[in-house]
């Protein structure tokens, strides 16, 4: 299923979703200030992006600057987490992990079609299964 312009995520969207997923592991929601600190951006930048993600129905903004991933947002974050891991795994075969920024991986993902990302994940999974002896 290829991305259309209507549902294509930017590198920033992807990065925010992945960080929200990481921080929201406890189901208590994520405060904007926590998100800003984790991403190294200002609170107004976080507020603007959260408004965009809320319009996309990927997050639910609550009072006191607390945000939750919606069901759709959680599914999207889960899918892009798999894509991130696959692209990162390929890059680390050729580049030291400490030389790879999360932003660069998200940019690569944003520039690829969903079909190519799915194919990459499938290929990595198959290669891992081929190397298993038992």
Chimera marker file (.cmm) of the C-alpha trace (Angstrom):
<marker_set name="trace">
<marker id="1" x="0.000" y="0.000" z="0.000" r="1" g="1" b="0" radius="0.5"/>
<marker id="2" x="1.799" y="3.119" z="-1.199" r="1" g="1" b="0" radius="0.5"/>
<marker id="3" x="1.639" y="6.417" z="0.621" r="1" g="1" b="0" radius="0.5"/>
<marker id="4" x="-0.427" y="9.184" z="-0.838" r="1" g="1" b="0" radius="0.5"/>
<marker id="5" x="0.196" y="12.843" z="-0.163" r="1" g="1" b="0" radius="0.5"/>
<marker id="6" x="-2.836" y="12.808" z="2.148" r="1" g="1" b="0" radius="0.5"/>
<marker id="7" x="-1.342" y="10.305" z="4.597" r="1" g="1" b="0" radius="0.5"/>
<marker id="8" x="2.403" y="10.795" z="4.080" r="1" g="1" b="0" radius="0.5"/>
<marker id="9" x="4.253" y="11.712" z="7.232" r="1" g="1" b="0" radius="0.5"/>
<marker id="10" x="7.200" y="14.091" z="7.324" r="1" g="1" b="0" radius="0.5"/>
<marker id="11" x="10.432" y="13.267" z="9.116" r="1" g="1" b="0" radius="0.5"/>
<marker id="12" x="9.305" y="15.537" z="11.977" r="1" g="1" b="0" radius="0.5"/>
<marker id="13" x="5.937" y="13.784" z="12.273" r="1" g="1" b="0" radius="0.5"/>
<marker id="14" x="7.712" y="10.440" z="12.436" r="1" g="1" b="0" radius="0.5"/>
<marker id="15" x="10.224" y="11.643" z="15.029" r="1" g="1" b="0" radius="0.5"/>
<marker id="16" x="7.484" y="13.051" z="17.279" r="1" g="1" b="0" radius="0.5"/>
<marker id="17" x="5.419" y="9.866" z="17.030" r="1" g="1" b="0" radius="0.5"/>
<marker id="18" x="8.403" y="7.678" z="17.889" r="1" g="1" b="0" radius="0.5"/>
<marker id="19" x="9.360" y="9.804" z="20.881" r="1" g="1" b="0" radius="0.5"/>
<marker id="20" x="5.733" y="9.962" z="22.053" r="1" g="1" b="0" radius="0.5"/>
<marker id="21" x="5.558" y="6.173" z="21.821" r="1" g="1" b="0" radius="0.5"/>
<marker id="22" x="8.733" y="5.850" z="23.872" r="1" g="1" b="0" radius="0.5"/>
<marker id="23" x="7.622" y="8.336" z="26.548" r="1" g="1" b="0" radius="0.5"/>
<marker id="24" x="4.003" y="7.122" z="26.703" r="1" g="1" b="0" radius="0.5"/>
<marker id="25" x="4.907" y="3.566" z="27.670" r="1" g="1" b="0" radius="0.5"/>
<marker id="26" x="3.186" y="3.984" z="31.046" r="1" g="1" b="0" radius="0.5"/>
<marker id="27" x="-0.236" y="5.052" z="29.632" r="1" g="1" b="0" radius="0.5"/>
<marker id="28" x="-0.108" y="8.177" z="31.795" r="1" g="1" b="0" radius="0.5"/>
<marker id="29" x="0.264" y="10.475" z="28.810" r="1" g="1" b="0" radius="0.5"/>
<marker id="30" x="3.171" y="12.722" z="28.002" r="1" g="1" b="0" radius="0.5"/>
<marker id="31" x="3.606" y="16.304" z="29.127" r="1" g="1" b="0" radius="0.5"/>
<marker id="32" x="4.677" y="18.811" z="26.487" r="1" g="1" b="0" radius="0.5"/>
<marker id="33" x="7.685" y="19.815" z="28.561" r="1" g="1" b="0" radius="0.5"/>
<marker id="34" x="8.908" y="16.182" z="28.639" r="1" g="1" b="0" radius="0.5"/>
<marker id="35" x="8.517" y="15.926" z="24.886" r="1" g="1" b="0" radius="0.5"/>
<marker id="36" x="10.368" y="19.216" z="24.345" r="1" g="1" b="0" radius="0.5"/>
<marker id="37" x="13.242" y="18.066" z="26.573" r="1" g="1" b="0" radius="0.5"/>
<marker id="38" x="13.522" y="14.675" z="24.852" r="1" g="1" b="0" radius="0.5"/>
<marker id="39" x="13.514" y="16.226" z="21.376" r="1" g="1" b="0" radius="0.5"/>
<marker id="40" x="15.681" y="19.212" z="22.281" r="1" g="1" b="0" radius="0.5"/>
<marker id="41" x="13.137" y="21.703" z="20.952" r="1" g="1" b="0" radius="0.5"/>
<marker id="42" x="11.120" y="24.571" z="22.436" r="1" g="1" b="0" radius="0.5"/>
<marker id="43" x="7.702" y="24.166" z="24.051" r="1" g="1" b="0" radius="0.5"/>
<marker id="44" x="6.090" y="26.354" z="21.338" r="1" g="1" b="0" radius="0.5"/>
<marker id="45" x="7.529" y="24.011" z="18.677" r="1" g="1" b="0" radius="0.5"/>
<marker id="46" x="6.044" y="21.047" z="20.524" r="1" g="1" b="0" radius="0.5"/>
<marker id="47" x="2.693" y="22.823" z="20.842" r="1" g="1" b="0" radius="0.5"/>
<marker id="48" x="2.600" y="23.554" z="17.103" r="1" g="1" b="0" radius="0.5"/>
<marker id="49" x="3.462" y="19.981" z="16.147" r="1" g="1" b="0" radius="0.5"/>
<marker id="50" x="0.960" y="18.533" z="18.597" r="1" g="1" b="0" radius="0.5"/>
<marker id="51" x="-1.753" y="20.671" z="16.993" r="1" g="1" b="0" radius="0.5"/>
<marker id="52" x="-0.797" y="19.234" z="13.603" r="1" g="1" b="0" radius="0.5"/>
<marker id="53" x="-0.757" y="15.668" z="14.945" r="1" g="1" b="0" radius="0.5"/>
<marker id="54" x="-4.124" y="16.267" z="16.647" r="1" g="1" b="0" radius="0.5"/>
<marker id="55" x="-5.594" y="17.453" z="13.329" r="1" g="1" b="0" radius="0.5"/>
<marker id="56" x="-4.277" y="14.231" z="11.798" r="1" g="1" b="0" radius="0.5"/>
<marker id="57" x="-6.077" y="12.334" z="14.616" r="1" g="1" b="0" radius="0.5"/>
<marker id="58" x="-2.804" y="10.810" z="15.798" r="1" g="1" b="0" radius="0.5"/>
<marker id="59" x="-2.771" y="12.408" z="19.252" r="1" g="1" b="0" radius="0.5"/>
<marker id="60" x="-5.327" y="13.569" z="21.777" r="1" g="1" b="0" radius="0.5"/>
<marker id="61" x="-4.391" y="16.758" z="23.610" r="1" g="1" b="0" radius="0.5"/>
<marker id="62" x="-5.655" y="17.040" z="27.182" r="1" g="1" b="0" radius="0.5"/>
<marker id="63" x="-5.631" y="19.885" z="29.724" r="1" g="1" b="0" radius="0.5"/>
<marker id="64" x="-2.349" y="20.617" z="31.549" r="1" g="1" b="0" radius="0.5"/>
<marker id="65" x="-0.375" y="20.035" z="28.348" r="1" g="1" b="0" radius="0.5"/>
<marker id="66" x="-0.754" y="16.258" z="28.501" r="1" g="1" b="0" radius="0.5"/>
<marker id="67" x="-0.977" y="14.334" z="25.252" r="1" g="1" b="0" radius="0.5"/>
<marker id="68" x="-1.896" y="10.740" z="24.436" r="1" g="1" b="0" radius="0.5"/>
<marker id="69" x="-1.432" y="8.766" z="21.263" r="1" g="1" b="0" radius="0.5"/>
<marker id="70" x="-4.805" y="7.864" z="19.778" r="1" g="1" b="0" radius="0.5"/>
<marker id="71" x="-5.405" y="4.308" z="18.619" r="1" g="1" b="0" radius="0.5"/>
<marker id="72" x="-4.502" y="5.408" z="15.083" r="1" g="1" b="0" radius="0.5"/>
<marker id="73" x="-1.452" y="7.250" z="16.419" r="1" g="1" b="0" radius="0.5"/>
<marker id="74" x="-0.308" y="4.226" z="18.376" r="1" g="1" b="0" radius="0.5"/>
<marker id="75" x="-0.698" y="1.979" z="15.320" r="1" g="1" b="0" radius="0.5"/>
<marker id="76" x="1.193" y="4.490" z="13.176" r="1" g="1" b="0" radius="0.5"/>
<marker id="77" x="3.951" y="4.825" z="15.804" r="1" g="1" b="0" radius="0.5"/>
<marker id="78" x="4.245" y="1.038" z="16.025" r="1" g="1" b="0" radius="0.5"/>
<marker id="79" x="4.533" y="0.705" z="12.245" r="1" g="1" b="0" radius="0.5"/>
<marker id="80" x="7.098" y="3.499" z="11.956" r="1" g="1" b="0" radius="0.5"/>
<marker id="81" x="9.049" y="2.046" z="14.865" r="1" g="1" b="0" radius="0.5"/>
<marker id="82" x="9.486" y="-1.127" z="12.810" r="1" g="1" b="0" radius="0.5"/>
<marker id="83" x="10.547" y="0.935" z="9.788" r="1" g="1" b="0" radius="0.5"/>
<marker id="84" x="12.987" y="2.890" z="11.961" r="1" g="1" b="0" radius="0.5"/>
<marker id="85" x="14.550" y="-0.306" z="13.330" r="1" g="1" b="0" radius="0.5"/>
<marker id="86" x="14.912" y="-1.750" z="9.819" r="1" g="1" b="0" radius="0.5"/>
<marker id="87" x="16.564" y="1.345" z="8.345" r="1" g="1" b="0" radius="0.5"/>
<marker id="88" x="18.792" y="1.734" z="11.404" r="1" g="1" b="0" radius="0.5"/>
<marker id="89" x="19.863" y="-1.932" z="11.134" r="1" g="1" b="0" radius="0.5"/>
<marker id="90" x="20.898" y="-1.456" z="7.501" r="1" g="1" b="0" radius="0.5"/>
<marker id="91" x="22.787" y="1.764" z="8.237" r="1" g="1" b="0" radius="0.5"/>
<marker id="92" x="24.691" y="0.250" z="11.155" r="1" g="1" b="0" radius="0.5"/>
<marker id="93" x="26.135" y="-2.384" z="8.842" r="1" g="1" b="0" radius="0.5"/>
<marker id="94" x="28.136" y="0.411" z="7.191" r="1" g="1" b="0" radius="0.5"/>
<marker id="95" x="28.241" y="3.283" z="9.703" r="1" g="1" b="0" radius="0.5"/>
<marker id="96" x="28.933" y="3.416" z="13.417" r="1" g="1" b="0" radius="0.5"/>
<marker id="97" x="25.639" y="3.769" z="15.359" r="1" g="1" b="0" radius="0.5"/>
<marker id="98" x="26.998" y="6.826" z="17.171" r="1" g="1" b="0" radius="0.5"/>
<marker id="99" x="27.299" y="8.583" z="13.791" r="1" g="1" b="0" radius="0.5"/>
<marker id="100" x="23.608" y="8.057" z="12.952" r="1" g="1" b="0" radius="0.5"/>
<marker id="101" x="21.166" y="10.657" z="14.244" r="1" g="1" b="0" radius="0.5"/>
<marker id="102" x="17.496" y="9.797" z="14.809" r="1" g="1" b="0" radius="0.5"/>
<marker id="103" x="16.610" y="12.752" z="12.577" r="1" g="1" b="0" radius="0.5"/>
<marker id="104" x="18.593" y="11.300" z="9.668" r="1" g="1" b="0" radius="0.5"/>
<marker id="105" x="16.861" y="7.925" z="9.980" r="1" g="1" b="0" radius="0.5"/>
<marker id="106" x="13.447" y="9.645" z="10.088" r="1" g="1" b="0" radius="0.5"/>
<marker id="107" x="14.375" y="11.669" z="6.995" r="1" g="1" b="0" radius="0.5"/>
<marker id="108" x="15.272" y="8.501" z="5.108" r="1" g="1" b="0" radius="0.5"/>
<marker id="109" x="12.002" y="6.873" z="6.157" r="1" g="1" b="0" radius="0.5"/>
<marker id="110" x="9.984" y="9.935" z="5.134" r="1" g="1" b="0" radius="0.5"/>
<marker id="111" x="11.597" y="9.823" z="1.696" r="1" g="1" b="0" radius="0.5"/>
<marker id="112" x="10.702" y="6.178" z="1.061" r="1" g="1" b="0" radius="0.5"/>
<marker id="113" x="7.406" y="4.702" z="-0.051" r="1" g="1" b="0" radius="0.5"/>
<marker id="114" x="5.504" y="2.505" z="2.333" r="1" g="1" b="0" radius="0.5"/>
<marker id="115" x="5.908" y="-0.382" z="-0.114" r="1" g="1" b="0" radius="0.5"/>
<marker id="116" x="9.695" y="-0.069" z="-0.067" r="1" g="1" b="0" radius="0.5"/>
<marker id="117" x="9.716" y="0.163" z="3.742" r="1" g="1" b="0" radius="0.5"/>
<marker id="118" x="7.553" y="-2.960" z="4.006" r="1" g="1" b="0" radius="0.5"/>
<marker id="119" x="9.866" y="-4.766" z="1.575" r="1" g="1" b="0" radius="0.5"/>
<marker id="120" x="12.899" y="-3.725" z="3.623" r="1" g="1" b="0" radius="0.5"/>
<marker id="121" x="11.327" y="-5.030" z="6.850" r="1" g="1" b="0" radius="0.5"/>
<marker id="122" x="10.364" y="-8.273" z="5.110" r="1" g="1" b="0" radius="0.5"/>
<marker id="123" x="13.893" y="-8.728" z="3.736" r="1" g="1" b="0" radius="0.5"/>
<marker id="124" x="15.507" y="-8.161" z="7.123" r="1" g="1" b="0" radius="0.5"/>
<marker id="125" x="13.108" y="-10.592" z="8.804" r="1" g="1" b="0" radius="0.5"/>
<marker id="126" x="13.767" y="-13.254" z="6.152" r="1" g="1" b="0" radius="0.5"/>
<marker id="127" x="17.550" y="-12.842" z="6.387" r="1" g="1" b="0" radius="0.5"/>
<marker id="128" x="17.367" y="-13.170" z="10.182" r="1" g="1" b="0" radius="0.5"/>
<marker id="129" x="15.311" y="-16.359" z="9.823" r="1" g="1" b="0" radius="0.5"/>
<marker id="130" x="17.737" y="-17.790" z="7.253" r="1" g="1" b="0" radius="0.5"/>
<marker id="131" x="20.649" y="-17.448" z="9.670" r="1" g="1" b="0" radius="0.5"/>
<marker id="132" x="18.859" y="-19.372" z="12.431" r="1" g="1" b="0" radius="0.5"/>
<marker id="133" x="20.016" y="-22.972" z="12.669" r="1" g="1" b="0" radius="0.5"/>
<marker id="134" x="17.072" y="-24.295" z="14.697" r="1" g="1" b="0" radius="0.5"/>
<link id1="1" id2="2" r="1" g="1" b="0" radius="0.2"/>
<link id1="2" id2="3" r="1" g="1" b="0" radius="0.2"/>
<link id1="3" id2="4" r="1" g="1" b="0" radius="0.2"/>
<link id1="4" id2="5" r="1" g="1" b="0" radius="0.2"/>
<link id1="5" id2="6" r="1" g="1" b="0" radius="0.2"/>
<link id1="6" id2="7" r="1" g="1" b="0" radius="0.2"/>
<link id1="7" id2="8" r="1" g="1" b="0" radius="0.2"/>
<link id1="8" id2="9" r="1" g="1" b="0" radius="0.2"/>
<link id1="9" id2="10" r="1" g="1" b="0" radius="0.2"/>
<link id1="10" id2="11" r="1" g="1" b="0" radius="0.2"/>
<link id1="11" id2="12" r="1" g="1" b="0" radius="0.2"/>
<link id1="12" id2="13" r="1" g="1" b="0" radius="0.2"/>
<link id1="13" id2="14" r="1" g="1" b="0" radius="0.2"/>
<link id1="14" id2="15" r="1" g="1" b="0" radius="0.2"/>
<link id1="15" id2="16" r="1" g="1" b="0" radius="0.2"/>
<link id1="16" id2="17" r="1" g="1" b="0" radius="0.2"/>
<link id1="17" id2="18" r="1" g="1" b="0" radius="0.2"/>
<link id1="18" id2="19" r="1" g="1" b="0" radius="0.2"/>
<link id1="19" id2="20" r="1" g="1" b="0" radius="0.2"/>
<link id1="20" id2="21" r="1" g="1" b="0" radius="0.2"/>
<link id1="21" id2="22" r="1" g="1" b="0" radius="0.2"/>
<link id1="22" id2="23" r="1" g="1" b="0" radius="0.2"/>
<link id1="23" id2="24" r="1" g="1" b="0" radius="0.2"/>
<link id1="24" id2="25" r="1" g="1" b="0" radius="0.2"/>
<link id1="25" id2="26" r="1" g="1" b="0" radius="0.2"/>
<link id1="26" id2="27" r="1" g="1" b="0" radius="0.2"/>
<link id1="27" id2="28" r="1" g="1" b="0" radius="0.2"/>
<link id1="28" id2="29" r="1" g="1" b="0" radius="0.2"/>
<link id1="29" id2="30" r="1" g="1" b="0" radius="0.2"/>
<link id1="30" id2="31" r="1" g="1" b="0" radius="0.2"/>
<link id1="31" id2="32" r="1" g="1" b="0" radius="0.2"/>
<link id1="32" id2="33" r="1" g="1" b="0" radius="0.2"/>
<link id1="33" id2="34" r="1" g="1" b="0" radius="0.2"/>
<link id1="34" id2="35" r="1" g="1" b="0" radius="0.2"/>
<link id1="35" id2="36" r="1" g="1" b="0" radius="0.2"/>
<link id1="36" id2="37" r="1" g="1" b="0" radius="0.2"/>
<link id1="37" id2="38" r="1" g="1" b="0" radius="0.2"/>
<link id1="38" id2="39" r="1" g="1" b="0" radius="0.2"/>
<link id1="39" id2="40" r="1" g="1" b="0" radius="0.2"/>
<link id1="40" id2="41" r="1" g="1" b="0" radius="0.2"/>
<link id1="41" id2="42" r="1" g="1" b="0" radius="0.2"/>
<link id1="42" id2="43" r="1" g="1" b="0" radius="0.2"/>
<link id1="43" id2="44" r="1" g="1" b="0" radius="0.2"/>
<link id1="44" id2="45" r="1" g="1" b="0" radius="0.2"/>
<link id1="45" id2="46" r="1" g="1" b="0" radius="0.2"/>
<link id1="46" id2="47" r="1" g="1" b="0" radius="0.2"/>
<link id1="47" id2="48" r="1" g="1" b="0" radius="0.2"/>
<link id1="48" id2="49" r="1" g="1" b="0" radius="0.2"/>
<link id1="49" id2="50" r="1" g="1" b="0" radius="0.2"/>
<link id1="50" id2="51" r="1" g="1" b="0" radius="0.2"/>
<link id1="51" id2="52" r="1" g="1" b="0" radius="0.2"/>
<link id1="52" id2="53" r="1" g="1" b="0" radius="0.2"/>
<link id1="53" id2="54" r="1" g="1" b="0" radius="0.2"/>
<link id1="54" id2="55" r="1" g="1" b="0" radius="0.2"/>
<link id1="55" id2="56" r="1" g="1" b="0" radius="0.2"/>
<link id1="56" id2="57" r="1" g="1" b="0" radius="0.2"/>
<link id1="57" id2="58" r="1" g="1" b="0" radius="0.2"/>
<link id1="58" id2="59" r="1" g="1" b="0" radius="0.2"/>
<link id1="59" id2="60" r="1" g="1" b="0" radius="0.2"/>
<link id1="60" id2="61" r="1" g="1" b="0" radius="0.2"/>
<link id1="61" id2="62" r="1" g="1" b="0" radius="0.2"/>
<link id1="62" id2="63" r="1" g="1" b="0" radius="0.2"/>
<link id1="63" id2="64" r="1" g="1" b="0" radius="0.2"/>
<link id1="64" id2="65" r="1" g="1" b="0" radius="0.2"/>
<link id1="65" id2="66" r="1" g="1" b="0" radius="0.2"/>
<link id1="66" id2="67" r="1" g="1" b="0" radius="0.2"/>
<link id1="67" id2="68" r="1" g="1" b="0" radius="0.2"/>
<link id1="68" id2="69" r="1" g="1" b="0" radius="0.2"/>
<link id1="69" id2="70" r="1" g="1" b="0" radius="0.2"/>
<link id1="70" id2="71" r="1" g="1" b="0" radius="0.2"/>
<link id1="71" id2="72" r="1" g="1" b="0" radius="0.2"/>
<link id1="72" id2="73" r="1" g="1" b="0" radius="0.2"/>
<link id1="73" id2="74" r="1" g="1" b="0" radius="0.2"/>
<link id1="74" id2="75" r="1" g="1" b="0" radius="0.2"/>
<link id1="75" id2="76" r="1" g="1" b="0" radius="0.2"/>
<link id1="76" id2="77" r="1" g="1" b="0" radius="0.2"/>
<link id1="77" id2="78" r="1" g="1" b="0" radius="0.2"/>
<link id1="78" id2="79" r="1" g="1" b="0" radius="0.2"/>
<link id1="79" id2="80" r="1" g="1" b="0" radius="0.2"/>
<link id1="80" id2="81" r="1" g="1" b="0" radius="0.2"/>
<link id1="81" id2="82" r="1" g="1" b="0" radius="0.2"/>
<link id1="82" id2="83" r="1" g="1" b="0" radius="0.2"/>
<link id1="83" id2="84" r="1" g="1" b="0" radius="0.2"/>
<link id1="84" id2="85" r="1" g="1" b="0" radius="0.2"/>
<link id1="85" id2="86" r="1" g="1" b="0" radius="0.2"/>
<link id1="86" id2="87" r="1" g="1" b="0" radius="0.2"/>
<link id1="87" id2="88" r="1" g="1" b="0" radius="0.2"/>
<link id1="88" id2="89" r="1" g="1" b="0" radius="0.2"/>
<link id1="89" id2="90" r="1" g="1" b="0" radius="0.2"/>
<link id1="90" id2="91" r="1" g="1" b="0" radius="0.2"/>
<link id1="91" id2="92" r="1" g="1" b="0" radius="0.2"/>
<link id1="92" id2="93" r="1" g="1" b="0" radius="0.2"/>
<link id1="93" id2="94" r="1" g="1" b="0" radius="0.2"/>
<link id1="94" id2="95" r="1" g="1" b="0" radius="0.2"/>
<link id1="95" id2="96" r="1" g="1" b="0" radius="0.2"/>
<link id1="96" id2="97" r="1" g="1" b="0" radius="0.2"/>
<link id1="97" id2="98" r="1" g="1" b="0" radius="0.2"/>
<link id1="98" id2="99" r="1" g="1" b="0" radius="0.2"/>
<link id1="99" id2="100" r="1" g="1" b="0" radius="0.2"/>
<link id1="100" id2="101" r="1" g="1" b="0" radius="0.2"/>
<link id1="101" id2="102" r="1" g="1" b="0" radius="0.2"/>
<link id1="102" id2="103" r="1" g="1" b="0" radius="0.2"/>
<link id1="103" id2="104" r="1" g="1" b="0" radius="0.2"/>
<link id1="104" id2="105" r="1" g="1" b="0" radius="0.2"/>
<link id1="105" id2="106" r="1" g="1" b="0" radius="0.2"/>
<link id1="106" id2="107" r="1" g="1" b="0" radius="0.2"/>
<link id1="107" id2="108" r="1" g="1" b="0" radius="0.2"/>
<link id1="108" id2="109" r="1" g="1" b="0" radius="0.2"/>
<link id1="109" id2="110" r="1" g="1" b="0" radius="0.2"/>
<link id1="110" id2="111" r="1" g="1" b="0" radius="0.2"/>
<link id1="111" id2="112" r="1" g="1" b="0" radius="0.2"/>
<link id1="112" id2="113" r="1" g="1" b="0" radius="0.2"/>
<link id1="113" id2="114" r="1" g="1" b="0" radius="0.2"/>
<link id1="114" id2="115" r="1" g="1" b="0" radius="0.2"/>
<link id1="115" id2="116" r="1" g="1" b="0" radius="0.2"/>
<link id1="116" id2="117" r="1" g="1" b="0" radius="0.2"/>
<link id1="117" id2="118" r="1" g="1" b="0" radius="0.2"/>
<link id1="118" id2="119" r="1" g="1" b="0" radius="0.2"/>
<link id1="119" id2="120" r="1" g="1" b="0" radius="0.2"/>
<link id1="120" id2="121" r="1" g="1" b="0" radius="0.2"/>
<link id1="121" id2="122" r="1" g="1" b="0" radius="0.2"/>
<link id1="122" id2="123" r="1" g="1" b="0" radius="0.2"/>
<link id1="123" id2="124" r="1" g="1" b="0" radius="0.2"/>
<link id1="124" id2="125" r="1" g="1" b="0" radius="0.2"/>
<link id1="125" id2="126" r="1" g="1" b="0" radius="0.2"/>
<link id1="126" id2="127" r="1" g="1" b="0" radius="0.2"/>
<link id1="127" id2="128" r="1" g="1" b="0" radius="0.2"/>
<link id1="128" id2="129" r="1" g="1" b="0" radius="0.2"/>
<link id1="129" id2="130" r="1" g="1" b="0" radius="0.2"/>
<link id1="130" id2="131" r="1" g="1" b="0" radius="0.2"/>
<link id1="131" id2="132" r="1" g="1" b="0" radius="0.2"/>
<link id1="132" id2="133" r="1" g="1" b="0" radius="0.2"/>
<link id1="133" id2="134" r="1" g="1" b="0" radius="0.2"/>
</marker_set>
